[in-house]
Amino acid sequence: MPLLLYCMIEAELQRSSVSHGVQGAAVEQVCDSGLCCFYSHIEQLASDPASVKDSALRFHQVVSSVFAQAAVVPFRFPTLVADVNELTSHLREHAAEYRDALVRLRGMVQMEVRISTAPPSAVRESGTQYLRNRQERYAQLHDAAYQVRNRAQSILGDWRERDTNQGLRCYALVPRPQVKKFQEMLRSVEAPKGAQVTATGPWPATEFIKPEEK
């Protein structure tokens, strides 16, 4: 029976077990190469939208339960392998990079900061005006990101930014005990006029699993 993979942690860490996962299946663990992976035996995942949504929700609940105790490297939903042998082979093949990530992220969490501005005007613009407005919006977004990053610099472990169609998505790596302080710092930031700043988290530090290329 295939295995649905949830996430992995450092094998030596103490953690309480998670009883049930997707489709009510038992959540089991296999430890190898300094890693401990959580999984469930799943005969077949239902394909109708309601069932997929329910399975995805339960998947993330399992990951969140483990994440509440330790740093995790989560798998994408749904990641399936044939059996425990294939799972342990995967752990051994990628053990070095997974362990490196978990050591770097030990005690850390990810806060997500979304920065947006007013949508572009529906009025038809000249090419020059369009480019000018686009540059102004870009400057607003990155000015707001700078304000957030500068305000929280004292507790930041790392920072990443991603441009999106909706604005700017920023990721802050902060110590788990400093989440409330980060939220307080964010509330004290005066965003540039026209910019909106919202934050969610804490989440597993998925944006920081791989070191940023210099």
PALUMPA-656888 format. One record per residue (C-alpha): x, y, z; residue number from 1; residue in three letters. Coordinates in steps of 0.1 Angstrom, whole numbers. Example, Ala and Ser with C-alpha at 12.3 -4.5 7.8 and 13.67 -1.06 7.14 Angstrom:
<rs>
- 123, -45, 78, 1, ala .
- 137, -11, 71, 2, ser .
</rs>
This chain:
<rs>
- 0, 0, 0, 1, met .
- 15, 34, -9, 2, pro .
- 27, 58, 17, 3, leu .
- 16, 95, 20, 4, leu .
- 45, 115, 33, 5, leu .
- 38, 145, 57, 6, tyr .
- 71, 159, 69, 7, cys .
- 104, 151, 86, 8, met .
- 123, 163, 117, 9, ile .
- 156, 156, 133, 10, glu .
- 155, 120, 146, 11, ala .
- 170, 129, 180, 12, glu .
- 143, 154, 189, 13, leu .
- 117, 145, 214, 14, gln .
- 82, 146, 200, 15, arg .
- 47, 133, 208, 16, ser .
- 30, 112, 183, 17, ser .
- 2, 123, 160, 18, val .
- -26, 97, 160, 19, ser .
- -46, 101, 128, 20, his .
- -40, 117, 95, 21, gly .
- -56, 118, 60, 22, val .
- -87, 96, 57, 23, gln .
- -83, 87, 94, 24, gly .
- -52, 66, 87, 25, ala .
- -27, 62, 115, 26, ala .
- 3, 84, 113, 27, val .
- 35, 64, 116, 28, glu .
- 72, 72, 117, 29, gln .
- 103, 58, 102, 30, val .
- 137, 71, 113, 31, cys .
- 169, 67, 93, 32, asp .
- 201, 87, 86, 33, ser .
- 194, 111, 114, 34, gly .
- 159, 119, 101, 35, leu .
- 124, 109, 113, 36, cys .
- 97, 110, 87, 37, cys .
- 59, 109, 94, 38, phe .
- 36, 91, 70, 39, tyr .
- 4, 72, 65, 40, ser .
- -6, 41, 45, 41, his .
- -32, 54, 20, 42, ile .
- -48, 29, -4, 43, glu .
- -61, 56, -27, 44, gln .
- -68, 93, -25, 45, leu .
- -102, 104, -36, 46, ala .
- -103, 127, -66, 47, ser .
- -135, 147, -60, 48, asp .
- -130, 183, -50, 49, pro .
- -146, 180, -15, 50, ala .
- -125, 150, -6, 51, ser .
- -93, 165, -20, 52, val .
- -100, 197, 1, 53, lys .
- -106, 176, 32, 54, asp .
- -75, 155, 27, 55, ser .
- -53, 186, 21, 56, ala .
- -67, 202, 53, 57, leu .
- -60, 171, 74, 58, arg .
- -25, 168, 58, 59, phe .
- -17, 204, 69, 60, his .
- -31, 197, 104, 61, gln .
- -7, 168, 108, 62, val .
- 22, 189, 96, 63, val .
- 11, 218, 120, 64, ser .
- 9, 194, 149, 65, ser .
- 45, 182, 143, 66, val .
- 57, 218, 136, 67, phe .
- 43, 229, 170, 68, ala .
- 70, 207, 185, 69, gln .
- 100, 212, 162, 70, ala .
- 113, 225, 129, 71, ala .
- 100, 205, 100, 72, val .
- 108, 199, 63, 73, val .
- 73, 193, 49, 74, pro .
- 65, 174, 17, 75, phe .
- 41, 188, -9, 76, arg .
- 6, 174, -8, 77, phe .
- 3, 147, -20, 78, pro .
- 37, 131, -21, 79, thr .
- 34, 93, -24, 80, leu .
- 60, 65, -23, 81, val .
- 55, 28, -29, 82, ala .
- 66, 15, 5, 83, asp .
- 89, 20, 35, 84, val .
- 119, 8, 15, 85, asn .
- 115, 35, -11, 86, glu .
- 110, 61, 18, 87, leu .
- 142, 50, 36, 88, thr .
- 161, 51, 3, 89, ser .
- 149, 86, -3, 90, his .
- 159, 97, 32, 91, leu .
- 194, 82, 28, 92, arg .
- 199, 98, -6, 93, glu .
- 189, 133, 6, 94, his .
- 200, 130, 42, 95, ala .
- 228, 156, 41, 96, ala .
- 206, 184, 26, 97, glu .
- 176, 176, 49, 98, tyr .
- 198, 175, 80, 99, arg .
- 215, 208, 70, 100, asp .
- 182, 225, 66, 101, ala .
- 168, 212, 99, 102, leu .
- 199, 223, 118, 103, val .
- 198, 258, 103, 104, arg .
- 161, 261, 110, 105, leu .
- 162, 247, 145, 106, arg .
- 141, 269, 168, 107, gly .
- 130, 291, 139, 108, met .
- 97, 298, 122, 109, val .
- 85, 317, 91, 110, gln .
- 63, 347, 91, 111, met .
- 48, 358, 58, 112, glu .
- 43, 395, 51, 113, val .
- 21, 405, 21, 114, arg .
- 24, 440, 8, 115, ile .
- 0, 453, -18, 116, ser .
- -10, 487, -33, 117, thr .
- -41, 500, -50, 118, ala .
- -48, 481, -83, 119, pro .
- -38, 500, -115, 120, pro .
- -64, 524, -129, 121, ser .
- -88, 511, -155, 122, ala .
- -84, 543, -174, 123, val .
- -64, 538, -206, 124, arg .
- -28, 552, -202, 125, glu .
- -1, 561, -226, 126, ser .
- 29, 538, -226, 127, gly .
- 50, 564, -208, 128, thr .
- 24, 569, -181, 129, gln .
- 19, 532, -177, 130, tyr .
- 57, 527, -171, 131, leu .
- 58, 556, -147, 132, arg .
- 29, 542, -126, 133, asn .
- 44, 508, -126, 134, arg .
- 77, 521, -113, 135, gln .
- 60, 541, -86, 136, glu .
- 40, 510, -75, 137, arg .
- 72, 490, -75, 138, tyr .
- 89, 516, -54, 139, ala .
- 60, 517, -29, 140, gln .
- 61, 480, -24, 141, leu .
- 98, 478, -18, 142, his .
- 98, 508, 4, 143, asp .
- 72, 491, 26, 144, ala .
- 93, 459, 26, 145, ala .
- 123, 479, 36, 146, tyr .
- 104, 495, 65, 147, gln .
- 93, 461, 78, 148, val .
- 127, 445, 75, 149, arg .
- 144, 475, 91, 150, asn .
- 120, 476, 120, 151, arg .
- 124, 438, 127, 152, ala .
- 162, 436, 119, 153, gln .
- 172, 429, 155, 154, ser .
- 153, 395, 156, 155, ile .
- 155, 385, 119, 156, leu .
- 174, 353, 111, 157, gly .
- 169, 358, 73, 158, asp .
- 146, 376, 48, 159, trp .
- 133, 367, 14, 160, arg .
- 111, 386, -11, 161, glu .
- 91, 375, -41, 162, arg .
- 73, 397, -66, 163, asp .
- 38, 386, -74, 164, thr .
- 9, 399, -96, 165, asn .
- -8, 411, -64, 166, gln .
- 22, 429, -49, 167, gly .
- 51, 417, -29, 168, leu .
- 53, 386, -7, 169, arg .
- 80, 387, 20, 170, cys .
- 92, 359, 43, 171, tyr .
- 108, 366, 76, 172, ala .
- 128, 339, 95, 173, leu .
- 125, 346, 132, 174, val .
- 131, 326, 164, 175, pro .
- 100, 308, 176, 176, arg .
- 98, 327, 209, 177, pro .
- 100, 361, 191, 178, gln .
- 68, 357, 170, 179, val .
- 47, 380, 192, 180, lys .
- 75, 406, 192, 181, lys .
- 77, 404, 154, 182, phe .
- 39, 410, 152, 183, gln .
- 42, 439, 176, 184, glu .
- 70, 454, 155, 185, met .
- 50, 450, 123, 186, leu .
- 21, 469, 138, 187, arg .
- 44, 498, 146, 188, ser .
- 55, 501, 110, 189, val .
- 42, 532, 91, 190, glu .
- 36, 518, 56, 191, ala .
- 41, 542, 27, 192, pro .
- 9, 559, 16, 193, lys .
- -11, 536, -6, 194, gly .
- 5, 504, 7, 195, ala .
- -12, 477, 28, 196, gln .
- 8, 453, 49, 197, val .
- -6, 421, 64, 198, thr .
- 12, 392, 81, 199, ala .
- 4, 356, 88, 200, thr .
- 22, 328, 106, 201, gly .
- 41, 313, 122, 202, pro .
- 46, 286, 95, 203, trp .
- 72, 260, 87, 204, pro .
- 102, 278, 72, 205, ala .
- 97, 263, 37, 206, thr .
- 112, 294, 20, 207, glu .
- 145, 289, 38, 208, phe .
- 150, 252, 34, 209, ile .
- 176, 258, 7, 210, lys .
- 203, 284, 14, 211, pro .
- 199, 315, -8, 212, glu .
- 223, 316, -37, 213, glu .
- 247, 344, -35, 214, lys .
</rs>
